[in-house]
Amino acid sequence: MKQIRAVMVGQPNVGKSSIINAISGARLHVGNFAGVTVEKKEVTLQRGENDIDIVDLPGIYSLKAYTPEEHVAKRYLIEGQYDVIINVVDANILQRNLILTLQLLDMRRPMVLVVNMVDELEEKGGKIDADMLSTLLGIPVILTSAKEKRGVDEVVEKLIEVYKQKECACKLFYNEKIEDEIEKLSHILLKSPHFNDPNLARFYVIRLLENDEEIYKIVHDLPIFLELHEALGESIKRLKLEFDADSVSDIFADERNAIARSIVMQVMIQPQKETLTDKIDKILIHPILGLPIFLFFMWALFQITFEVGSIPMDYIDETVSNFASWLRTILPAGDLNSVITDGVIPAVGAILMFLPNILILFLGINLLEQTGYMARAAFLLDGFMKKFGLQGKAFIPLVSGFGCTVPAYMAARTLKNPKDRLITMLILGFMNCSARLPVYVLFIAAFFPTTSAGNVLFTIYVGGAILGLIVAKILRAILFKGEPEPFVMEMPPYRFPSIKVLAMELWIKAKLFIKKAGTFIAGAAMIIWFLSSYPVNEELQAQYQQKIEQASSKTQKVALMNEFAAKNLEHSYLGQIGKVIEPIFAPIGFDWRLSVATLSGLAAKEVVVSTLATLYAVGEANEKSDTLINKLRENIDFKTAIALIIIIMIYSPCVAAMSTFYAEVPQWAWRAFYTIYPNVLAWLAAFGVYHLLELLGY
């Protein structure tokens, strides 16, 4: 068996994942690249005597990387061990995509060009001459449509064919003056015993001329570095003078743009008729109707999230309760039984109940992205967001924040202006991440009628976003004076989403969520159980044991058991912690239980629900007649519930998100400001609303 390792690379939204999914017989493995949280997808398949691994790299616009995903992709391309590059491009925006292709050709590695989505181009009356494109580039070219599974099998065949050739017949050459400088510098680099490959030397020289810091670090320790560094400086001076340019990167950018434009003119018949995308855009990005349509879509998404997601909740709750009851009968009595059946299982079950809601929310966001509507939403909101001191492109990390704040902070790297990036990151916490959804669903179910639940959830999410925009306006006026940068972004054509890709993304999200529930949240539940169960007050236990034995009816016994559990909890370590911090939260109606639950939310917002489940899991809390919702109704009034929702909306995100912010923003002054201001704002907002509702008679 021959082992072939290929790497699939392309700009974002060119359909790499769709092509991988369309390759029949492939097994997909999903994980993270070593040392980073960037997702790694890999497929393995067999063709004849060949074992083939294909690594699907994150989308990358060019080898001049900005985002964490682009840095990972670039590093893998330069340092990774692989045999063949599969470069996927979008037929609809071929000229723009070819910029990356030309950079990859600088590497002179065996390569296959996959021109995807040709069906969309042909529907518009366009056409690509694959043979001519192959001749001009010197590499095999395949026209594919992942949606129609057209040309997909040929990708694997060409991959094997190119692998056997062991070298690239690339025909890319730049202006004669540029090539002269490349040759001079390559000659110096090849003097080093570390370099015996002229193609690799050429690639390194091109990257050095474009001021690539990562390549600079690689060659810095070579014996010939001083000679190379001096010659490199002279070459840069000559090229700037020759082309009258500010930087050599600009010279290469102009060269590649000219080459890509020339290639497209020779190989493509441009579409003439008005496209379906053009027709849809007349409605969806209409200057008057566009924004109301977008708000309607978001309202509908939250309605569906609540209404459909609530259907399986009772079944999950009943299943978890029955499992805990069954396990209680087979485990030996004692602390182990209690920590599992009263601590871990109710806490994890309380979180798993909300898995359907979270998956529906993720499905909606993924649909917006896959169809191409997300970019239009950013365009629609650009003018609106500028009024609050943000640029339209900030919409992408802000919407990502509805999923998870951690990748949203990373997505903010696409904002190149430091002020725009920092102001966006400082308000990302106001975008309600999916981890807060279980808390909202729980309290909405407990304190609002079912008919208005979706509207309340929509109001919470929109309210958080509006508050974030108001804070952004204040920050821009006081701390970040100046206008945001102009908004430039690609508008992809509309596409039908891939059901397989959607299902795979949801499966990945479900696995991550269940893993989190089964590990981190289970661990937190065990800690909370311990703190709520110890120290044991033997005198109180003996006193109530006697009362329970003397009780005349089952109802009286249950009432005494609940009373004992409440007093025991109050005297526990957890109760003591709650009593210490209770004065901070007392002005907004919180007792020590809600105070502890709020504090636990700093670890992860889902833990608020599991903490409450543990704190109220006394008596028959696991029975259908005595659920967590009923416990909340018994112990919390309406104005306190609203105050808690406001606190969850505004205060600091989870530890993982805060750590990501600290990693992205090295200045201690901004770290301190970020840590303090949302918590102060949350308390003040909750205090104001609580006392306003009190005045209104709630």
Secondary structure, 3 states (H helix, E strand, C coil): CEEEEEEEEECCCCCHHHHHHHCCCCEEEEEECCCCCCEEEEEEEEECCEEEEEEECCCCCCCCCCCHHHHHHHHHHHHCCCCEEEEEEEHHHHHHHHHHHHHHHCCCCCEEEEEECHHHHHHCCCEECHHHHHHHHCCCEEECECCCCECHHHHHHHHHHHHHHCCCCCCCCCCHHHHHHHHHHHHHHCCCCCCCCHHHHHHHHHHHHCCCHHHHHHHCCCCCHHHHHHHHHHHHHHHHHHHCCCCHHHHHHHHHHHHHHHHHHHHEECCCCCCHHHHHHHHHCCCCCHHHHHHHHHHHHHHHHHHHHCCCHHHHHHHHHHHHHHHHHHCCCCHHHHHHHHHHHHHHHHHHCCHHHHHHHHHHHHHHHHHCHHHHHHHHHHHHHHCCCCCHHHHHHHHHCCCCHHHHHHHHHHCCCHHHHHHHHHHHHHCCCHHHHHHHHHHHHHHCCHHHHHHHHHHHHHHHHHHHHHHHHHHHHHCCCCCCCCCCCCCCCCCCCCHHHHHHHHHHHHHHHHHHHHHHHHHHHHHHHHHHHCCCCHHHHHHHHHHHHHCCCHHHHHHHHHHHHHHHHHCCHHHHHHHHHHHHHHHHCCCHHHHHHHHHCCCCCHHHHHHHHHHCCCCCCCCCCCCHHHHHHHHCCHHHHHHHHHHHHHCCCCHHHHHHHHHHCCCHHHHHHHHHHHHHHHHHHHHHHHHHHHHCCC
